[in-house]
Amino acid sequence: MPLPAAGIESPNNHTTATALLDSAIQQQLDEALDFCEAAQVFWQNGELENALDALDKAYSLILTVEPDDPAKMVQQKEDLRFLISKRILEIYASRNIVVNGNHNAIPREINANIQKEIDRFVIGGEKRFFIESVKRSGMYRPMILKKLEAAGLPPELSWLPLIESGFKVKALSRARALGLWQFIPSTGYKFGLKRDQYIDERIDFEKSTDAAIAYLKELHSMFGDWSTVLAAYNCGEGRVLHVIRTQNINYLDDFWDLYGRLPFETARYVPRFLAALHIIENMEKYGLSDIEPYPPLKFETVDVQRQVNLKDIAPALGTTLNTLKELNPELRYSVLPARKYTLRVPTGKTDLLLASIDQVPLSTPPRPAYVYHRVRPGDTLSTIARRYHTSVRKIMWANNLKRSSYIVAGKRLKIPQRGMVVTHATPRTATREEWNRKHVVKSGDSLWIIAKRYGTTTQKIQEMNHLSSTRLSINQVLTVPSKAPVAEKETQGGNGTYYVQRGDSPYLIARRHNIPLNRFLKINNLTPRSTIYPGQSVRIE
């Protein structure tokens, strides 16, 4: 077997390091789930502050998962993120400090903050941006309006892409949000937007609209008030919930109670949207009534199962490459995947494509121009650049880094380097388990949460209980697998006392001694925010 090239990490070492990091991330996700379960117990016992602290702790733990981590971990993060947010709102509702949920219409008020944004759009530096965005809107708004109407959402939301992306279908933000609706990878993944070597459905104007509608509906079911929903769409429901919690009042009427406490970009986001709505509904007043939106895209769809390049299809159809790319922007390299793909073609071209597709030459996408490197303690951009035979400047450019001296251990970097092969850890075969445990479904449970609690998979639970779907009902009794019993480690000190070791946390100690996390915290007079230190004695059962 050939030796690895000088300066390049051996595949075996890379695989081992990656597996260890993935294991650490999974442990943090498991810890977050335990804090969620502890929060539920605190809430049921009327300990609302401890419940909120536990949920805050769970939320901070899941933030360690990066968008480029394994897909299963990203999905777990997203599931937990929404579970945590919903439970926080349930607690707020029980204390009557949740946003009023009866605001079903987009507000039409004008205040000083909204007026500033109106001035920027009609007489300030963003007038050209506004005009060009309104023109581009004509290509997509008819489709968006139909989907909003079918979903029962306000038609005014069809103008949200003006603020998000200027109706540019390939708009990319500094936060790696992409497309008309500016989805980051993890949120896009949660709402069904696929991303692989060939496609990125965040750029698909139809599929991303479906995902945005699903996200907006979910946020509205949580907050009720459309202005607050839009703020959460921009900066995440977790950030908005944190701001709500830090209010010094016992109620929250609407978005403007949050305005001064939100990040600057989010605080401007909602007034910008409301300003755009006001201008659009009064175009003549602002001298903009002569703007002509571009005509809507017209196309047909045809299923193709041949890996070809759009540049080779265009001549056969008598159209241009730009036209096909405009209709199929989600194709990352203008190459169809090697599977059935629904291609958009200009109206009237379906028969011509079907007749000529077998003569179109096969194609493959270019090899990726970068590989990934997970930062380890002691790494610097200089040592990483030398290892991969590239430069610090290129790495900074690829990762949008501002300073070459600041990288964080555990962070995954894109390395702009051709010709390298990324090895992946081989999935570990599951151990045999005996099926002998019962679980009664409670409010907030899901198959994934139950599976994680008992160390199994949702598929196994479905098979064992003959479930045809993932839907559960309260008080439903499930048979779930339990692993073979593990011999309990001896505790130091005995008599129900344990001395904290370096690296311990309440979660790890509770799990090691098979104690529910909330019980461990209670018997030691700890809260989810408490810090423990080496040498400290704690009670165990």
C-alpha positions in Angstrom: 0.0 0.0 0.0 1.5 3.4 -1.0 2.5 5.7 1.9 0.6 9.0 2.3 2.3 12.0 0.7 4.6 14.1 2.9 2.8 16.6 4.9 -0.6 15.0 4.4 -2.4 13.2 7.2 -2.7 9.4 6.9 -6.3 8.3 6.1 -6.4 6.0 9.2 -5.4 8.8 11.5 -7.9 11.1 9.8 -10.7 8.5 10.1 -9.9 7.9 13.8 -9.9 11.6 14.7 -13.1 12.2 12.8 -14.8 9.3 14.6 -13.7 10.7 18.0 -15.0 14.1 17.2 -18.3 12.7 15.9 -18.6 10.7 19.1 -18.0 13.8 21.2 -20.7 15.7 19.2 -23.1 12.8 19.7 -22.5 12.9 23.4 -23.4 16.6 23.6 -26.6 15.9 21.7 -27.4 13.1 24.1 -26.7 15.5 27.0 -29.0 18.1 25.5 -31.8 15.5 25.3 -31.3 14.6 28.9 -31.6 18.3 29.9 -34.8 18.4 27.9 -36.2 15.5 29.8 -35.1 17.1 33.1 -36.8 20.3 32.1 -40.1 18.4 31.5 -39.9 16.9 35.0 -39.1 20.3 36.5 -42.1 21.8 34.7 -44.4 19.1 35.8 -43.3 19.8 39.4 -43.9 23.5 39.1 -40.2 24.4 39.1 -40.5 26.8 36.1 -37.1 28.6 36.5 -35.2 25.3 36.7 -37.1 24.0 33.7 -36.2 27.1 31.7 -32.5 26.9 32.9 -32.4 23.2 31.8 -33.8 24.2 28.3 -31.3 27.0 28.0 -28.5 24.5 28.8 -29.9 22.1 26.2 -30.0 24.8 23.6 -26.4 25.9 24.3 -25.2 22.3 23.8 -26.8 21.8 20.4 -25.1 24.9 19.1 -21.9 23.0 18.8 -23.2 21.0 15.8 -22.0 22.6 12.6 -23.9 22.5 9.3 -21.1 20.3 7.7 -21.3 17.7 10.4 -22.9 14.3 9.5 -26.4 14.7 8.3 -27.9 12.5 11.1 -26.4 14.8 13.7 -27.6 18.0 11.9 -31.1 16.5 11.8 -31.0 15.6 15.5 -29.9 19.2 16.2 -32.8 20.6 14.3 -35.3 18.3 15.9 -34.0 19.2 19.4 -33.9 22.9 18.5 -37.6 23.0 17.7 -38.5 20.7 20.6 -36.7 23.1 23.0 -38.3 26.2 21.5 -41.8 24.7 21.7 -41.3 23.7 25.4 -40.0 27.1 26.3 -43.2 28.6 24.7 -45.3 26.1 26.6 -43.8 27.4 29.9 -44.3 31.0 28.9 -47.9 30.3 28.0 -48.4 28.8 31.5 -47.1 32.1 32.9 -49.1 34.3 30.5 -46.0 35.9 29.0 -46.2 34.5 25.5 -46.9 36.6 22.4 -50.6 37.1 21.8 -51.5 34.4 19.2 -54.4 36.2 17.6 -52.5 38.5 15.2 -53.3 36.8 11.9 -52.8 39.8 9.7 -49.6 41.5 8.6 -49.6 44.9 10.5 -49.9 48.2 8.5 -48.5 50.7 11.0 -46.0 53.5 10.2 -43.6 54.6 12.9 -40.2 56.3 12.9 -38.3 53.0 12.4 -40.4 52.0 9.4 -40.3 55.6 7.9 -36.4 55.4 7.9 -36.6 52.3 5.8 -39.2 53.8 3.5 -36.8 56.8 2.9 -33.9 54.5 2.1 -36.0 52.6 -0.5 -37.5 55.7 -2.2 -35.0 58.5 -1.9 -31.9 57.0 -0.3 -29.1 54.7 -1.4 -31.3 51.6 -1.8 -33.7 53.0 -4.4 -32.0 51.1 -7.3 -32.0 47.9 -5.3 -35.7 48.2 -4.5 -36.6 48.9 -8.2 -34.5 46.0 -9.5 -36.0 43.7 -6.9 -39.5 44.6 -7.8 -38.7 43.9 -11.5 -37.2 40.5 -10.7 -40.2 39.7 -8.4 -42.4 39.2 -11.5 -40.5 36.0 -12.4 -41.4 34.2 -9.1 -44.3 36.0 -7.3 -47.2 34.4 -9.3 -45.9 30.9 -8.2 -45.3 32.1 -4.6 -48.8 33.6 -4.4 -50.4 30.3 -5.5 -48.5 28.4 -2.8 -49.2 30.9 -0.1 -52.9 30.8 -0.9 -53.0 27.0 -0.9 -51.3 27.1 2.6 -53.7 29.7 4.0 -50.9 32.3 4.6 -51.1 36.0 4.0 -50.3 37.0 0.4 -48.1 39.8 1.6 -45.5 37.2 2.5 -44.8 36.9 -1.2 -42.7 40.1 -0.9 -40.5 38.6 1.8 -37.8 37.5 -0.8 -37.4 41.2 -1.6 -35.9 41.7 1.8 -34.2 38.3 2.0 -32.5 38.2 -1.4 -33.8 41.0 -3.7 -35.5 38.1 -5.6 -32.1 36.9 -6.6 -32.4 33.1 -6.8 -28.6 32.5 -6.1 -28.2 35.2 -3.4 -25.6 34.1 -0.8 -25.2 35.8 2.6 -22.1 35.9 4.8 -23.9 33.4 7.1 -24.0 30.9 4.1 -27.8 31.4 3.7 -28.7 30.8 0.1 -31.6 31.3 -2.4 -34.7 33.4 -2.6 -35.6 32.6 1.0 -32.1 32.5 2.4 -32.0 29.1 4.0 -28.9 28.0 5.9 -27.9 24.4 5.3 -29.3 23.0 8.6 -32.7 24.7 8.4 -33.0 23.8 4.7 -32.2 20.2 5.6 -34.9 20.1 8.3 -37.5 21.3 5.8 -36.6 18.8 3.1 -34.2 20.8 0.9 -31.6 18.3 -0.3 -28.0 19.2 -1.0 -25.4 16.9 -2.6 -22.7 16.9 -5.3 -25.1 17.8 -8.0 -28.0 19.9 -6.6 -28.7 22.4 -3.8 -32.5 22.7 -3.5 -32.1 25.9 -1.5 -31.7 27.5 -4.9 -34.8 25.7 -6.4 -37.4 28.5 -6.5 -40.3 26.1 -6.1 -38.9 23.7 -3.5 -37.4 26.5 -1.4 -40.8 28.3 -1.4 -42.5 25.1 -0.1 -39.8 24.9 2.7 -40.2 28.6 3.6 -44.0 28.2 3.8 -43.6 25.2 6.1 -41.1 27.1 8.3 -43.3 30.2 8.5 -46.3 28.1 9.4 -44.3 26.4 12.2 -43.1 29.7 13.5 -46.6 31.2 13.4 -47.9 28.3 15.4 -45.3 29.1 18.0 -45.5 32.9 18.2 -48.8 33.8 16.7 -47.7 37.4 15.9 -46.5 37.8 12.3 -44.0 40.5 13.1 -42.4 38.3 15.7 -42.5 35.4 13.3 -40.5 37.4 10.8 -37.9 38.3 13.4 -37.6 34.6 14.3 -37.3 33.7 10.6 -34.4 36.1 10.3 -32.4 35.3 13.4 -33.8 32.0 14.7 -36.6 31.2 17.1 -34.1 30.5 19.9 -32.7 34.1 19.8 -36.2 35.6 19.9 -37.2 33.3 22.8 -34.1 34.4 24.7 -35.1 38.0 24.3 -38.6 37.3 25.4 -37.4 35.6 28.5 -35.2 38.6 29.4 -38.1 41.0 29.3 -38.6 42.9 32.6 -42.4 42.7 32.3 -44.9 39.9 32.8 -46.4 40.0 29.3 -45.4 40.6 25.7 -47.9 42.2 23.3 -46.1 42.4 20.0 -42.8 42.7 18.1 -42.0 46.3 19.2 -41.6 45.1 22.8 -38.6 43.1 21.4 -37.3 45.7 18.9 -34.6 47.3 21.0 -33.2 44.0 22.4 -32.8 42.1 19.1 -29.6 42.0 17.0 -29.3 45.1 14.8 -29.8 43.2 11.5 -33.0 41.5 12.8 -34.3 44.7 14.4 -34.1 46.4 10.9 -35.4 43.3 9.1 -39.0 43.7 10.2 -39.3 47.4 9.6 -37.7 46.9 6.2 -40.3 44.4 5.3 -43.2 46.6 6.5 -41.7 49.6 4.7 -41.5 47.6 1.4 -45.1 46.5 1.8 -46.2 50.1 2.4 -44.3 51.3 -0.7 -45.6 48.5 -2.9 -49.2 49.3 -1.9 -48.6 53.0 -2.7 -46.4 53.0 -5.7 -48.0 56.0 -7.3 -47.5 58.1 -4.2 -43.7 57.4 -4.4 -43.4 57.9 -8.1 -42.7 54.2 -8.8 -45.8 53.2 -10.6 -44.0 52.9 -13.9 -41.9 49.9 -12.8 -42.6 46.9 -15.0 -42.0 43.5 -13.4 -40.3 40.8 -15.6 -42.8 38.2 -16.9 -43.2 35.0 -14.9 -41.1 32.0 -15.9 -42.9 29.6 -18.2 -41.7 26.1 -18.5 -42.6 22.4 -18.7 -41.1 19.6 -16.7 -39.8 16.3 -18.0 -38.2 13.4 -16.2 -34.7 12.6 -17.4 -32.5 9.7 -16.4 -29.3 10.5 -18.2 -26.3 12.3 -16.7 -25.9 15.2 -19.2 -24.7 18.8 -19.1 -27.2 21.7 -19.7 -24.7 23.2 -22.3 -25.1 20.0 -24.4 -28.9 20.0 -24.0 -29.4 23.7 -25.1 -28.4 23.2 -28.8 -30.7 20.2 -29.1 -33.6 22.3 -27.9 -32.8 25.4 -29.8 -32.5 27.5 -26.7 -29.6 29.0 -24.7 -27.6 27.7 -21.8 -28.6 30.7 -19.7 -32.3 29.9 -20.2 -31.9 26.4 -18.9 -29.7 27.5 -16.0 -32.4 30.1 -15.1 -35.0 27.4 -15.1 -32.9 24.9 -13.2 -30.7 27.0 -10.8 -30.4 24.2 -8.3 -28.0 22.3 -10.5 -24.7 23.2 -9.0 -22.5 22.5 -12.0 -25.2 22.5 -14.7 -24.9 18.7 -14.7 -27.9 16.4 -14.1 -27.4 13.8 -11.4 -27.0 10.1 -12.4 -30.6 9.3 -11.4 -34.1 10.4 -12.4 -34.2 14.1 -12.4 -37.2 16.4 -13.2 -35.8 19.0 -15.6 -37.5 22.3 -16.4 -37.5 23.2 -20.1 -39.0 26.1 -22.1 -42.7 25.6 -22.9 -43.2 23.4 -26.0 -39.8 21.7 -25.8 -40.7 18.5 -24.0 -41.1 16.3 -27.1 -37.9 17.7 -28.6 -36.0 16.8 -25.5 -37.4 13.3 -25.3 -36.5 12.7 -29.0 -32.9 13.9 -28.7 -31.9 13.0 -25.1 -30.2 9.7 -26.1 -27.9 11.5 -28.5 -26.7 14.1 -25.9 -23.3 13.1 -24.6 -22.8 11.9 -21.0 -21.1 14.3 -18.6 -19.7 14.4 -15.1 -19.4 17.4 -12.7 -16.0 18.8 -11.9 -14.2 17.3 -8.9 -14.7 19.3 -5.7 -12.1 22.1 -5.4 -11.8 21.6 -1.6 -11.6 19.1 1.2 -12.6 19.4 4.8 -10.2 19.7 7.8 -11.4 19.6 11.4 -9.3 21.9 13.6 -7.4 20.3 16.4 -5.8 21.8 19.5 -2.5 23.3 18.4 -3.5 23.8 14.8 -2.8 27.1 13.1 -3.8 28.2 9.6 -0.1 28.1 8.7 0.3 24.5 9.7 -2.9 23.5 8.0 -1.9 25.4 4.8 1.4 23.6 4.8 -0.2 20.2 5.4 -2.5 20.6 2.3 0.0 22.5 0.1 -2.1 25.7 -0.1 -2.0 29.2 1.4 -3.4 30.8 4.5 -5.1 33.5 2.3 -7.0 30.8 0.3 -8.2 29.1 3.5 -9.4 32.4 4.9 -11.2 33.2 1.7 -12.9 29.8 1.5 -14.1 30.1 5.1 -14.9 33.8 5.2 -12.4 34.2 8.1 -11.6 37.8 9.2 -8.5 37.0 11.2 -5.8 34.4 10.5 -4.9 34.1 14.2 -8.3 32.9 15.4 -9.5 29.4 14.7 -11.4 27.1 17.1 -10.7 23.5 17.9 -13.5 21.3 16.5 -14.4 23.8 13.7 -14.5 22.2 10.3 -12.6 24.2 7.6 -12.9 24.0 3.8 -9.5 23.6 2.3 -9.2 24.8 -1.4 -7.2 21.9 -2.7 -7.8 19.7 -5.8 -7.2 16.0 -6.1 -7.5 15.0 -2.4 -9.8 12.1 -1.2 -11.8 12.5 2.0 -12.2 9.2 3.9 -15.2 8.6 6.1 -15.6 6.4 9.1 -17.2 3.1 8.5 -20.6 2.9 10.2 -20.4 0.6 13.3 -22.7 -2.4 13.3 -25.3 -2.2 16.1 -25.0 -4.7 18.9 -27.8 -7.2 19.6 -30.4 -6.0 22.1 -33.2 -7.7 23.9 -36.7 -6.2 23.6 -38.1 -6.1 27.1 -39.0 -2.5 28.1 -42.2 -0.5 27.9 -42.6 3.2 27.4 -45.8 5.2 27.8 -45.9 8.1 25.4 -46.1 11.6 27.0 -46.7 15.0 25.6 -43.6 16.2 23.6 -42.4 12.6 22.9 -41.4 11.6 19.4 -40.1 8.3 18.0 -36.6 9.9 17.7 -36.6 11.1 21.3 -37.7 7.8 22.6 -35.2 5.9 20.4 -32.3 8.1 21.8 -33.5 7.6 25.3 -33.3 3.8 25.1 -30.3 3.6 22.7 -32.1 2.2 19.7 -33.5 3.5 16.4 -36.9 4.7 15.3 -37.1 1.9 12.7 -36.7 -0.8 15.3 -39.4 0.7 17.5 -41.7 0.9 14.4 -41.0 -2.7 13.5 -41.5 -4.0 17.0 -44.8 -2.1 17.5 -46.0 -2.6 13.9 -46.3 1.1 13.4 -47.0 2.2 9.8 -46.1 5.9 10.5 -44.2 8.0 13.1 -47.4 9.5 14.6 -47.9 8.8 18.3 -50.7 9.4 20.7 -50.6 10.3 24.4 -50.6 7.3 26.8 -49.8 4.9 23.9 -47.7 2.0 25.2 -44.7 1.1 23.2 -42.3 -1.9 23.4 -38.8 -0.6 23.1 -35.4 -2.3 23.1 -33.0 -2.1 26.0 -29.3 -2.8 25.9 -27.8 -5.6 27.9 -27.2 -4.4 31.5 -23.7 -2.9 32.1 -21.9 -3.4 35.3 -22.1 -0.3 37.3 -18.7 1.3 38.1 -17.7 1.5 41.8 -18.0 5.0 43.2 -15.2 6.7 45.1 -15.9 7.2 48.8 -18.9 4.8 49.0 -22.1 5.4 51.0 -23.8 7.2 48.1 -20.9 9.8 47.7 -19.0 10.5 44.6 -16.0 12.8 44.2 -16.0 14.8 41.0 -13.2 14.1 38.6 -11.7 16.3 36.0 -13.9 16.4 32.9 -17.1 15.4 34.8 -20.4 17.1 34.4 -23.8 16.6 36.1 -25.0 14.9 33.0 -22.0 12.4 32.8 -22.2 11.6 36.6 -26.0 11.0 36.4 -25.7 8.8 33.4 -22.7 6.8 34.8 -24.8 6.0 37.9 -28.1 5.5 36.1 -29.8 8.5 37.8 -32.2 10.8 36.0 -30.5 14.1 35.5 -33.3 16.1 37.3 -33.1 13.7 40.2 -29.3 14.1 40.5 -29.6 17.9 40.4 -32.4 17.8 43.1 -30.6 15.6 45.6 -27.5 17.8 45.4 -29.3 21.1 45.5 -28.0 22.0 42.1 -29.7 23.8 39.2 -29.1 23.3 35.5 -26.8 26.4 35.6 -24.7 25.1 38.5 -21.0 24.5 38.0 -19.2 21.5 39.7 -15.4 21.2 40.2 -12.9 18.4 40.7 -12.8 17.1 44.2 -16.3 18.3 45.1 -18.4 15.6 46.8 -21.9 14.9 45.4 -24.6 12.5 46.4 -25.6 9.5 44.2 -28.2 6.8 44.5 
